[in-house]
Amino acid sequence: METSTLQRRISRVLQWVGEVTSRAGATATVAAALAIYLVTLAIVGHRAGWETGFAVATESITLVMLFVIQHTQSRQQIAIQLKLDELIRTSPRADDHLVHIELANEDELIERERGQVAHHEAVRASASDVD
């Protein structure tokens, strides 16, 4: 599937916003802006327009950040999944059926999970028999 130029640009902008907002300086800037707002509100007095403006701004920023976080986590998850799939493919003892297992139906995932749990319990039991 080919990604359009617009989608790539949007992705780069979202990645940049994610990188900038994940820094400690961004948190300090937001805390300072909030402190300035509260001090100004205390000096000028409580005005309904200011409160409404603040509420709209924070809700808008929250909504945008929700999409930024979702995009960056999805991208990181894809990268990690590709790395894990590559490790599975290169390991001679690995089960090749686990490559892209995230696309399997729910029944197959549950069956494989039960198999893994049984395997780990057997390994623990044999390890405790040795001790």
C-alpha positions in Angstrom: 0.0 0.0 0.0 1.5 3.3 -1.1 1.3 6.2 1.3 0.5 9.6 -0.1 2.8 12.6 0.3 0.1 14.3 2.5 -0.1 11.3 4.8 3.7 11.2 5.1 3.8 14.9 6.0 1.0 14.6 8.5 2.8 11.6 10.0 6.1 13.6 10.3 4.3 16.5 11.9 2.6 14.1 14.4 5.9 12.5 15.2 7.5 15.9 15.7 4.7 17.0 18.0 5.1 13.7 19.9 8.8 14.2 20.3 8.5 17.8 21.4 5.7 17.2 23.9 7.5 14.2 25.5 10.4 16.3 26.7 10.6 17.7 30.2 10.8 21.2 28.9 7.3 20.9 27.4 6.0 20.0 30.8 7.8 22.9 32.4 6.4 25.3 29.8 2.8 24.1 30.3 3.2 24.4 34.1 4.6 27.9 33.7 1.8 28.9 31.4 -0.8 27.5 33.8 0.8 29.4 36.7 0.8 32.7 34.7 -2.9 32.1 33.9 -3.8 31.5 37.5 -1.9 34.5 38.7 -3.5 36.7 36.0 -6.9 35.3 36.9 -6.3 36.1 40.6 -5.2 39.7 39.7 -7.9 40.5 37.2 -10.6 38.6 38.8 -12.7 35.6 37.8 -14.3 36.2 34.4 -16.5 33.6 32.8 -15.1 34.3 29.3 -11.6 33.5 30.5 -12.8 30.2 32.1 -14.6 29.3 28.9 -11.6 30.1 26.8 -9.3 28.1 29.0 -11.7 25.1 28.9 -12.0 25.2 25.2 -8.2 25.4 24.7 -7.5 22.5 27.1 -10.2 20.3 25.6 -8.8 21.1 22.1 -5.2 20.4 23.1 -6.3 17.1 24.8 -8.1 15.9 21.7 -5.2 16.7 19.4 -2.7 15.0 21.8 -4.9 11.9 21.9 -4.4 11.5 18.2 -0.7 12.3 18.4 -0.2 9.7 21.1 -2.2 7.1 19.2 -0.2 7.7 16.0 3.2 7.5 17.7 2.3 4.4 19.7 0.9 2.7 16.6 4.0 3.5 14.7 6.2 2.2 17.5 4.1 -0.9 17.8 4.5 -1.7 14.1 8.3 -1.2 14.3 8.5 -3.5 17.3 6.3 -6.1 15.7 8.5 -6.1 12.5 11.6 -6.6 14.7 10.0 -9.5 16.5 8.8 -11.1 13.3 12.3 -10.8 11.9 13.7 -12.6 15.1 11.1 -15.3 14.7 12.0 -15.8 11.0 15.7 -16.0 11.8 15.5 -18.4 14.7 15.6 -22.0 13.6 13.7 -23.3 16.6 11.0 -20.6 16.5 7.4 -21.3 15.4 7.1 -19.5 12.0 3.3 -19.5 12.5 3.7 -16.7 15.1 4.8 -14.2 12.4 1.8 -11.8 12.1 -0.1 -13.7 14.8 -1.7 -10.4 15.6 -3.9 -10.9 12.5 -5.2 -14.2 13.7 -8.7 -14.7 14.9 -9.5 -14.7 18.7 -9.9 -18.5 18.9 -6.4 -19.1 17.5 -4.9 -16.5 19.9 -6.5 -18.1 22.9 -5.4 -21.6 21.8 -1.8 -20.4 21.3 -1.8 -18.6 24.6 -3.0 -21.7 26.4 -0.3 -23.7 24.7 2.4 -21.2 25.8 1.0 -21.2 29.4 1.1 -25.0 29.4 4.7 -25.0 28.1 5.9 -22.6 30.7 4.2 -24.5 33.5 5.9 -27.7 32.2 9.2 -26.0 32.2 8.7 -24.7 35.8 7.6 -28.1 36.9 10.7 -29.8 35.4 13.0 -27.1 36.9 11.5 -27.6 40.4 11.9 -31.4 40.0 15.6 -30.9 39.3 16.1 -28.7 42.5 
